[in-house]
Amino acid sequence: MSIYELCPTFESEKFIIRLFKDEDCDDLLKVYNDKNALPFFNSDNCDGDNFYYSTKEKMSEAIDFWHMSYENGWFVRLSIVDKAAASIIGTVELCLRESDDAFDHMGVLRVDVRSDYEEEHALYDIFALITPKIHDLLGCKGVLTKAPIYAVERIKAIQKAGFTKSEHLLIGKTGYAYDGYWTFA
C-alpha cells in the first residue's frame, strides 16, 4: 500500500514519527521560526521557500500546502514527537525523485529539527528510525539527504546511520546544481 494511501507511524524509545496534523501548528512554529535551525533545513529545489515561518498564519499556510502535496502524491511530511517532552520538535519529509541526474528514482529525506535537537544523538535516533524503511515506503533505489559541510553534528549522525558522501551534485528544476548530498543504499 502506498504511503499516500495510508501513512505509517514509526516509534522508538525517544521519538514517534507520524503524519503531521493541523493541531501541530504551534509546536511546528517553534521549529520553523527558529533562526538557529534555519541553516540546516534543506530547501534545495523548493521554488524559493526557505522554510522560515515567522507567524502562526504563515505556518498554517505551509501546513495547508503540505496537505495538498500529500493528497497529490508530491511528498509526505511527518511530525517528529519527542516522547519525553510530549512535543513536536521537527519534521521529516519524504518524496521520490524523478530526474535526469545521478539521483533519479532516489528517495529524498529531509529532516528539519529545532536547533536544540541539531545534535548527533537526537539526529541519529531520527535517521536510524526512518531511513531503513524508506525503500519500502517509496519504492526507491536508495535514499539521499543533505548535510552541508558546517553541519558537523548532522554529518556524524548520518554517517553513523549508514550514509556516505556523494560525489554527485543534485541538478534542480532550473538546472542549478546543489552539493552536500549523502546517500544510503
N, C-alpha and C positions, 0 to 999 in steps of 0.2 A: 504494500500500500504506500502511496506517495506521501511524503512529509506535508504536502499541500492539501491532502485529504484528512489526515489525522497526524497531528504533531505530537511526538512522544515527549515525555518528561524524563530527565536524567537526574540521578541523585547520587551524591557521595556523602561521606561523613560531614563535610563542611558546606556543600552547596546543593541547591536544586536549580536546574536549568529547565525552564518551561516556556511555552508560548507566552508572549507579552500580553498584557491586558490593559484596558483603558485605566483601570484603577492604579496602575503602576506609575502614573504620570508624576506624582510628587517625588517619589524616590528617583525616577529617571531624570527629573530636572536636576537633582543633586549630582548626577553623573555628567549630564550634558551641558551644565553651566560651570563645570569645574575647569577653570583655565589651566590648571596644572596637569590635567588629564588630556586636554586637547591635543598636544603634540603626539600622543600615542595612538590617536584614532586614525584609522585608515580610511581616508576619503578619496582615494585614487579612483578615477573613472566615475565619480558620483555627481557629475554635472554641476560642479562648483559648491556643493554643500560641504561645509567643513564640520558639521555635527556640533556646532556650538549653538545652544538654545538658551537664551538668557531669561525667558519668561515662561510661565505656565502655558500661555497661549501658543507660543512657538513650539513647545514640547508637545502639546496636544495636536498641533498641525502635523508634526513629524509622526506621531502615533497614527493619525489618520492615514498618512501616506504608507506607513508600514502595513496597515490593514489592507489597503488597496493592492500593495505589492504582493502580499501573501495570497490574496484572493485571485490575483492574476498569475501566480506562479513565478514571479520575478525573483523574490528572495523571501526568506523566513527570518524573523527577528525573535529571539528568545531572551527572556529576562533571567538574570543570574541572581538568585536569592541566597544571601548569607544566612544560613540556618540559625547560627548563634545570635546574630544581630536582628533577625527577623525583618530584614530589609533588602531591597534590591540594590545591588552595588554595581551593576553593569548590564551589558547585553552581549549576546552572541548573534552574529548574522551569518547565514549560510546561503550560498547560491551556487548554481552550476555555471561555469564559464564556458561560453561558446565563442571561440576566437580563431584568428589565423596566426597565433604565436605559439610559443613553446608550452603555454598553459591551457591549450584547448582541452575541453572536457575535464577540467580540474574543478574540484570543489573549492570555493573561496570561503575562508573562515576569517571573520573579523571579530575581534574581542575588544570591547570598549569597557573599561572599568574606571571607577573613581580613582583619583590619584593615590589615595591611601591604600589601594589594593594593587597598585602597579609595582608589585614586588614578586620576587621569584616564587615563593611558596604558594601564594594565592593563585598566581597565573598558571603555575604548573598544575595545580589541582583542577583548574578550569579546563586547560588544554588537554590534560590526561583524561578527563571525564568525557569530553565531546569528540575529540579528534578520531579515535578508533571507530566511531560509529558513522562518520560522515560518508564513507564509501557506500554503505548500505542505504543511507538516507537519501543520497543524491545520485547514486549510480555512477559515480565519477571514477576516473583512473588514478587519482591522487588528490592531495589537499595542498593548498597554498595559503600562506598567511604572511602578513607584512610585519617586519620589525626593523625600524631604522637603526643605523649604527649607534645612535645615542641611547637606544632602549636597552640598556645593559641587563636589567633585571628580566625583561621580557625575553631577550635572546637566551639567557641562561635557562629560563623556564621552557622555551620551545625546543632547545637542544636536548634538554632532559626528557622531553616528551617525544623525541624522535625526529624532529625536523632537521633538515640540512639546508645550508645556504645555497640558493640557486645562482647559477652564473647568468641566467637569462633575465631580460627585462620584460615587464608586462607592458604590452602595447595597448594603449587605451583607445577608446572610440574615435578620438580625434587624431590618432597617430602619435600622441605623446608617449614616451617610454618612461615607465616608473621602475625604480630599483628598490632593493631592500626586501625582496621576497624569499621566503623559505618554503621548502616542500616536505611533504610527508607521503611516502609511497603506500 
